[in-house]
Amino acid sequence: MPSVPSSTASVRPVSSVCPHAAMLHNNATKANGEAAILNGGSKERQWIRPDLPSRCTWKLGVSSAESPHSHSAKILPNILRKIGDTPLVRMNKIPKAFGLKCELLAKCEFFNAGGSVKDRISLRMVEDAERAGILKPGDTIIEPTSGNTGIGLALASAVKGYRCIIVMPEKMSMEKVDVLRALGAEIVRTPTAARFDSPESHVGVAWRLKNEIPNSHILDQYRNASNPLAHYDTTAEEILEQCDGKVDMLVAGAGTGGTITGIARKLKERCPNIKIVGVDPEGSILAEPEELNMTDKTQYEVEGIGYDFIPTVLDRSVIDKWYKSNDEESFAMSRMLIREEGLLCGGSSGTAMAAAVKMSTELKEGQRCVVILPDSIRNYMREVERGKGMVDDNWMCDKGFLTPNDLMVSKSWWWNLTLQSLNLCAPITVLPSVNIKKTIKILKEKAFDQAPVVDESGMILGMVTLGNMLSSVLAGKVKASDPVSKVLYKQFKQVRLTDSLGKLSRILETDHFALVVHEQIQFMADGSSCPRQMVFGVVTSIDLLNYITTRERRGNARERTMSECSMTSECSLTDEL
């Protein structure tokens, strides 16, 4: 049962629309008087009954002015009118954690109808094209996008009745694809590594489709003036109104650059001393001066920001300073925003906030920093189900953004021991040419659930499991006489003998087993060399559990023996006295 107040003095009135809620404090004593008596009447239970008569004054037929409940001002004509007017939320714990003196405010753009800041430009581009006579009923909208602009355009197309084709890189999350399809959009995926000017890139493919499909239009967020204008006219005005015209710093990530360009232009007009900070991930080339972009990194995990070209709508002259971000700080801050501030935001929101807490250290008490949070965690939830994504601890560890030690407040005695402690038995391995029937028989005879598949030299090719083989045969996907190479299982985790049991424990929370490997350097006839991974063993949660319990039993037995010896010595000493 949850903890309850120890006295009526600790019961505080609760703010509520319903007027009787505040009266609960005054009636707490009475309510507690009706409470049950515990422990045979020795102690009175301190609580407020959940079944007391309601004191709400609402009645059917009462005018809205007299009603204790709030009422919506109007019915929206369609969901597109729910784009804009997003909340500006004060950060409370994060500024304290980083020792900031200024006020830190987050513009939560994921409250837009489609779930991101891109809803604003999508609606503006569509409506401007309609007013210009470019976009007509029955036409097709095509757009190369990282996903969020596509969702905004698909939303507008669904309401207005346009055909919508979205071209997006394979890197973008499946949640975005699912939402786009649900909105009726057609999806075309392109290689993430393709340069923007390549015919295979999302930009190149979009233009090819535009040239092939009659009455189709690329609204082109990269060049369309409606992109920054949407933010100049709405987002910036909202910030000024919400802040009473007082803003000292704005921090925003840069993708197409429309968001930061539009907001910065308006804020610089109205707040001449404001400092605009643009955030660009390592691996992107948007930042200035050019030296900031010098890196060997070409790809990054955060979605929706950064490019390998400078979009036309990005006006870098209005940006006072650039901050180069990395995935580690971005995802760590996103998790902090969720955990500490309750904001269910995406990775690029963490990028912007991570930059803000560092850049705003120069602000003084009474000054104000506004941060743009572009989208929510909604677009990345399936990644979590697959053991991926920033809110999944194992994925964060696999990517090197966290260590297992970061996740443990108090570690068990075995946590930092290495896998060498387990004394694993040599595994059975099978060649890819062995048939499924024989492999199943071997695994059953040897009482194993899985086995590594290796080539003649011992190189790991994959794994086979009893469950996977049996289900594939029963489903008719393979025959029992087929080689096991047809049912190879490659979605498995690998660990090394030097890895800790803590890391293994994290893996076994979601995986049935882990393959223990060791690397060796193999030299070729021409003198060249290459690393090769060899199988050392297969470890399961049973192996780990057996090791822990066996060690603990031995430890307890040793303690009992020592205790008995101590008692015997004491008895002997007493007899002698």
Rosetta blueprint (number, residue, H / E / L):
1 M L
2 P L
3 S L
4 V L
5 P L
6 S L
7 S L
8 T H
9 A H
10 S H
11 V L
12 R L
13 P L
14 V L
15 S L
16 S L
17 V L
18 C L
19 P L
20 H L
21 A H
22 A H
23 M H
24 L H
25 H L
26 N L
27 N L
28 A H
29 T H
30 K H
31 A H
32 N H
33 G H
34 E L
35 A L
36 A L
37 I E
38 L E
39 N H
40 G H
41 G H
42 S L
43 K E
44 E E
45 R L
46 Q L
47 W L
48 I L
49 R L
50 P L
51 D L
52 L L
53 P L
54 S L
55 R L
56 C L
57 T L
58 W L
59 K L
60 L L
61 G L
62 V L
63 S L
64 S L
65 A L
66 E L
67 S L
68 P L
69 H L
70 S L
71 H L
72 S L
73 A L
74 K L
75 I L
76 L L
77 P L
78 N L
79 I H
80 L H
81 R H
82 K H
83 I L
84 G L
85 D L
86 T L
87 P L
88 L E
89 V E
90 R E
91 M L
92 N L
93 K H
94 I H
95 P H
96 K H
97 A H
98 F L
99 G L
100 L L
101 K L
102 C L
103 E E
104 L E
105 L E
106 A E
107 K E
108 C E
109 E H
110 F H
111 F H
112 N L
113 A L
114 G L
115 G L
116 S E
117 V L
118 K H
119 D H
120 R H
121 I H
122 S H
123 L H
124 R H
125 M H
126 V H
127 E H
128 D H
129 A H
130 E H
131 R H
132 A L
133 G L
134 I L
135 L L
136 K L
137 P L
138 G L
139 D L
140 T E
141 I E
142 I E
143 E E
144 P E
145 T L
146 S L
147 G L
148 N H
149 T H
150 G H
151 I H
152 G H
153 L H
154 A H
155 L H
156 A H
157 S H
158 A H
159 V H
160 K H
161 G L
162 Y L
163 R E
164 C E
165 I E
166 I E
167 V E
168 M E
169 P E
170 E L
171 K L
172 M L
173 S L
174 M H
175 E H
176 K H
177 V H
178 D H
179 V H
180 L H
181 R H
182 A H
183 L L
184 G L
185 A L
186 E E
187 I E
188 V E
189 R E
190 T E
191 P L
192 T L
193 A L
194 A L
195 R L
196 F L
197 D L
198 S L
199 P L
200 E L
201 S L
202 H H
203 V H
204 G H
205 V H
206 A H
207 W H
208 R H
209 L H
210 K H
211 N H
212 E H
213 I L
214 P L
215 N L
216 S E
217 H E
218 I E
219 L L
220 D L
221 Q L
222 Y L
223 R L
224 N L
225 A L
226 S H
227 N H
228 P H
229 L H
230 A H
231 H H
232 Y H
233 D H
234 T H
235 T H
236 A H
237 E H
238 E H
239 I H
240 L H
241 E H
242 Q H
243 C L
244 D L
245 G L
246 K L
247 V L
248 D L
249 M E
250 L E
251 V E
252 A E
253 G E
254 A L
255 G L
256 T L
257 G L
258 G H
259 T H
260 I H
261 T H
262 G H
263 I H
264 A H
265 R H
266 K H
267 L H
268 K H
269 E H
270 R H
271 C L
272 P L
273 N L
274 I L
275 K E
276 I E
277 V E
278 G E
279 V E
280 D E
281 P E
282 E L
283 G L
284 S L
285 I L
286 L L
287 A L
288 E L
289 P L
290 E H
291 E H
292 L H
293 N H
294 M L
295 T L
296 D L
297 K L
298 T L
299 Q L
300 Y L
301 E L
302 V L
303 E L
304 G L
305 I L
306 G L
307 Y L
308 D L
309 F L
310 I L
311 P L
312 T L
313 V L
314 L L
315 D L
316 R H
317 S H
318 V H
319 I L
320 D L
321 K E
322 W E
323 Y E
324 K E
325 S E
326 N L
327 D H
328 E H
329 E H
330 S H
331 F H
332 A H
333 M H
334 S H
335 R H
336 M H
337 L H
338 I H
339 R H
340 E H
341 E H
342 G L
343 L L
344 L L
345 C E
346 G L
347 G H
348 S H
349 S H
350 G H
351 T H
352 A H
353 M H
354 A H
355 A H
356 A H
357 V H
358 K H
359 M H
360 S H
361 T H
362 E H
363 L L
364 K L
365 E L
366 G L
367 Q L
368 R E
369 C E
370 V E
371 V E
372 I E
373 L E
374 P L
375 D E
376 S E
377 I H
378 R H
379 N H
380 Y H
381 M H
382 R H
383 E H
384 V H
385 E H
386 R L
387 G L
388 K L
389 G L
390 M L
391 V L
392 D L
393 D H
394 N H
395 W H
396 M H
397 C H
398 D H
399 K L
400 G L
401 F L
402 L L
403 T L
404 P H
405 N H
406 D H
407 L H
408 M L
409 V L
410 S L
411 K L
412 S L
413 W L
414 W L
415 W L
416 N L
417 L L
418 T E
419 L H
420 Q H
421 S H
422 L H
423 N L
424 L L
425 C L
426 A L
427 P L
428 I L
429 T L
430 V E
431 L L
432 P L
433 S L
434 V L
435 N E
436 I H
437 K H
438 K H
439 T H
440 I H
441 K H
442 I H
443 L H
444 K H
445 E H
446 K H
447 A L
448 F L
449 D L
450 Q E
451 A E
452 P E
453 V E
454 V E
455 D L
456 E L
457 S L
458 G L
459 M E
460 I E
461 L E
462 G E
463 M E
464 V E
465 T E
466 L H
467 G H
468 N H
469 M H
470 L H
471 S H
472 S H
473 V H
474 L H
475 A L
476 G L
477 K L
478 V L
479 K L
480 A L
481 S L
482 D L
483 P E
484 V H
485 S H
486 K H
487 V H
488 L L
489 Y E
490 K L
491 Q L
492 F L
493 K E
494 Q E
495 V E
496 R E
497 L L
498 T L
499 D L
500 S E
501 L H
502 G H
503 K H
504 L H
505 S H
506 R H
507 I H
508 L H
509 E L
510 T L
511 D L
512 H L
513 F E
514 A E
515 L E
516 V E
517 V E
518 H E
519 E E
520 Q E
521 I E
522 Q E
523 F E
524 M L
525 A L
526 D L
527 G L
528 S L
529 S E
530 C E
531 P E
532 R E
533 Q E
534 M E
535 V E
536 F E
537 G E
538 V E
539 V E
540 T E
541 S H
542 I H
543 D H
544 L H
545 L H
546 N H
547 Y H
548 I H
549 T H
550 T H
551 R H
552 E H
553 R H
554 R H
555 G H
556 N H
557 A H
558 R H
559 E H
560 R H
561 T H
562 M H
563 S H
564 E H
565 C H
566 S H
567 M H
568 T H
569 S H
570 E H
571 C H
572 S H
573 L H
574 T H
575 D H
576 E H
577 L L
